Amino acid sequence: MVIIKDENSEIDTLKNKIDDANAKIGELEESLNEAYSTISAKDEKINNLKAKVDDLKSNASVSEEEKSKLISQIEELNNKINELNNLISQKEAEIQEINEIIAEKDKFIEDQSDHIEKVETELNELKPPEIGVSDLKSEERISCPRCGAVGKNIKVLDDKSKVLSYVGNIPMYAKIYVCKQCGYEF
């Protein structure tokens, strides 16, 4: 019983850890979605800037200062994209590790559940049979083997030749049954 309680508490602890891991996965997925939206916004800005660069290239009157500003902005945006891609790859690695931990914990919980079922079946096999109150009224079930008389027609006497035990100084004797109808002793 103590083993089952320990295993149940360990299973509860593992379930709590799994819930925490699932919450962390949710947080990581949320931050991943935010990173994706930031990347898409930055990609849109890059595309707009590229369109501006193309427009500026088409216009010969674009100054070198404006070109250098645009190039520096593009470089900054590319650096931010690289940082966000690195962040995404880190988050994906963390999610992978958490998924592996969850798989290990699920396997452990399954093994423990199987073990608990096995122990419970063993305990049920070792459980003593239940004795009802009706089993204690054995006089009503005794019947004479010769004539079939039951109940009040059977007399119960002590067999003084067989001492079963002593309670204090008083001996406890075995019982002899005598049929009142035919006189048969059994």
N, C-alpha and C positions, 0 to 999 in steps of 0.2 A: 504494500500500500504506500509506503514511503517512497519507493522507487517510482511509482506512478505519479505521486505528487511532485517529486523532483523533476520527472520528465515533463509533466504538465507545465510546471513553472518554467522549465527550460524552453518548452514549445512556445509558451506565452512570450518569453523574452525574445525568442527568435522571430515570432510574429511581429512584435513591436519593432524590432530591428528592420524587418522587411517593410513595415509601414513607413518607418523613417527613411529607408532607402527609396521607397516609392515616392515619398514627398520630395526627397532630394532630386530624384529623376524629374519630377514635375517642375521643380525650380530650374533645373538645368535645361529642360526643354523650353521653358518660358524664356530664359536668357538666350537660348539658341535662336528662338523665334525673333527676339529683339535684335540679335546680331544679324539675322537674315534680313530683317526689315531695314536695319541701318545700312547693310551692304547694298540692298536694292535702291535705297535713297541715294547712296553714294554713287552707285552705278548710273543712276539717272542724271546726277550732277555731272559725272564724267562724260556721259553721252551729250549732255547740253554743252559742256565745255568743248568737247570735240567738234560739235556742230559750230560753235563759235569760232574755234580755231580754223575750221574749214572755211567759214565765212570770211574770217580775217585773211586767210591765205588767198582767197579769191580777190579780195580787195588789196591792191598793191600799196595802198596808202597806210597800211598798218605799221605802227611804229615798233621799233625793237623793244622798247620798254613794255609795251602791252604784250608782246610775244613772250618776253621773259616772265612777266607776271602770270600769264596763262600756263606757261610751262611749269613754273613753281607751284601753282595751284594743282596742276595735274599730278606732279610728283608728290605733293602732300596727300592728295586723295589716294594715290596708289599706295603710299605708306600706310594710310589708315586701313585700306582694304587688306593689305598684308597682315596688319595687326589683328584685324577682325577674323581673317582666315585662320591665323594661329590660335586665336581664342576659340574659334569653332572646333578646331582639331583637338584642342585640350579638353573641351567640354565633351566631345564625342568619345575621347579616351576614358574620361571619368565615367560616362554613361556605360561604356563597355565593361569597365571594372565593376561597377555597381550591378550590372546585369549578371556578371559571372558570380558575384557574391550571392545574389538572390537565387541563382540556380543551385549553388552549393547548399544554401539554407533550405531551399525547397526539398532537395534530395535528403538532407538530414531530417527534416520534419517528416517526410514520407517514411524514412527508415524507422524513426522513433514511433510513428503511428503504427507501423507494422509490428514493431516490438511490443508496444502497449497492447495491441489486439491479441498477440500471442500470449502475453503474460495474463491478460484477463481470461482467456480461454483456459489456461492452466489453473488459474485461481477458481474458476467456476467448476472445473473438474474435481478440485480438491475440497470444494465446499461440502460440509456435512448435510445430509438430507434433513429437511424440516420435519419436525415431529409435531403433529397436531394434538389437540386436547382429546380428540376422539380415540387416538391410539392408546391412551392411558386407561380406557374403560374396557379392559380385556375380558372381564367376567361375562359380558354380554355376547362375546364372540365365541366363547368356549361352548362346545356342544359335545354330547356323549357320543363316543364312536360306535357304541352298540345300538342304542335306541334313538339317538338324534335329539335328545332333550337339551334345551338351552335355558339361559336366564336363571330364574328362581329355582329351577329343578336341579341345578348343579350346586353342591355344597363344597366350600373351600375349607380345607383343614391344613394344619401345619404338619409337615413330615419331620417328626422329632429325630429321625435317624440321619437327617442331612442338615448340618448347621452351615449356613451360607456365610455368616459373619457375626460379629458382636458389636452392639452399640452400647458402650459402657460395659456393664456386666451382663447385659441382657442379650441372649443369643437370638439371631434372626434365622428362621428355619425356611426350608424349601416348602412349596405348596403341593398338596395332593387334592385332586378333584374327585368327588364322589357323586354319582348320579342318584338322585332321590327316587327315581322311578324304577330303575333296574338294579341299583346297588353296585354298579361297576365302578371300580377305582382306576383312575388313570392319572 
